[in-house]
Amino acid sequence: MNLLRGAIRTYAWGSRTAIAEFTGRPTPTPHPEAELWLGAHPADPAYLETGGGAESLLEVVAADPIGQLGAASVAEFGDQLPFLLKVLAADEPLSLQAHPSAQQAADGFAREEAAGVPLNSPIRNYRDRNHKPELVVALDRFEALAGFRDPGDTVDLFRALDVEALTPYVNLLAGQSDADGLRALFTTWITLPQPSLDVLVPAVLDGAVRYLSSDDARFVGEARTLLELGERYPADAGVLASLLLNRLTLEPGEGIYLPAGNLHAYLRGLAVEVMANSDNVLRGGLTPKHVDVPELLRVLDFSPASEAHLHVETVTDGAQTRYRTPAREFALSRFDLADGEPTQVGIKGPRILLCTQGDVTLDGSGTGLKVRAGQSVWVPADGGSVTLTGRSDARVFMATVDADA
């Protein structure tokens, strides 16, 4: 059991204060900090703090995969930690994106390797062979676009905006299955030539302004998001695409699960995110980064997903709340620790424990650690059970492999 020092990733959409405040560092930071990676991804592994300095978690796992990961995890997922835990801080919207399935990732990686595209190339889509299902849980109010909305509700939104230029597109949603209609409309919009976007996007934004001055409140969040995206990315096809997605607001502790092919864009907020150990992203807009529309269209799932379907069911047993997802590579739990009452964690696999609130003492295998909010701990599979004792309404998130693995 060792303290874990995460790797901070700086992207333009990040925050100069949120992650720094979370980890107890001075603010503002010189650059926007977007993600704190806690894992063993080759692109940016975390480091274990040891008596002799610091050791890469990637190298520690490679030296003893059975001891660090456990025989069950190695048998199913190989000699690499199968999940990646992050703290995500968004002050600005992220790109419109989706992630591939396992087969799509393997095929895409092989294609780009054969084509000689360097792993660090800005036009590289597939940086590893893994799929990337992900679970995001809000630490504060967290807003996102995720999953295609029911087409009937989207037609209602179009009518509420009262933009004549949208009328022809309603027909693309009608007269065919929901998924086929969404595929037709999204594909049409995301491939519109720029002169057409230069006309349609401003017309839709004008409709949003008019709508917000009306008495109708059903689509206020959608209209405001539309205007925000239009201001940051004028005449971007992703602005139109936002009209097709569910707009979600997560309160602290609430989570959504995004499987392969789910189109999404996080908007703002601080969250814990756990995913299969991958960095594969296919982007379609709302970003200065590499956009690959044909590849995005190859991986998208156009089936509508309701907000209720996206929200993750939780099961609480004492201090532990489990977030239930179909993912095999990871499982996430939250521990809300009563002051001074010990809670035992008996999971057999590898564990990363992240304190997000208060102070916690961890005892296990003859060793003890004290951590505060913003600190994390690596517990290997052979580390045995750990007892958590909190102070000041402490809260800890634990990422591990699926309980059945």
Secondary structure, 3 states (H helix, E strand, C coil): CEEEECEEEEEEEEECCHHHHHCCCCCCCCCCEEEEEECCCCCCCCEEEECCEEEEHHHHHHHCHHHHHCHHHHHHHCCCCCEEEEEEEECCCCCEEECCCHHHHHHHHHHHHHCCCCCCCCCCCCCCCCCCCEEEEECCCEEEEEEECCHHHHHHHHHHHCCHHHHHHHHHHCCCCHHHHHHHHHHHHHCCCHHHHHHHHHHHHHHHHHHHCCCCCCCHHHHHHHHHHHHHCCCCHHHHHHHHEEEEEECCCCEEEECCCCCEEEEEEEEEEEEECCCCCEEEECCCCCCCHHHHHHHCCCCCCCHHHHECEEEEECCEEEEECCCCCCEEEEEEECECCEEEECCCCCEEEEEEEEEEEEEECCEEEEEECCCEEEECHHHCCEEEEEEEEEEEEEEECCCCC
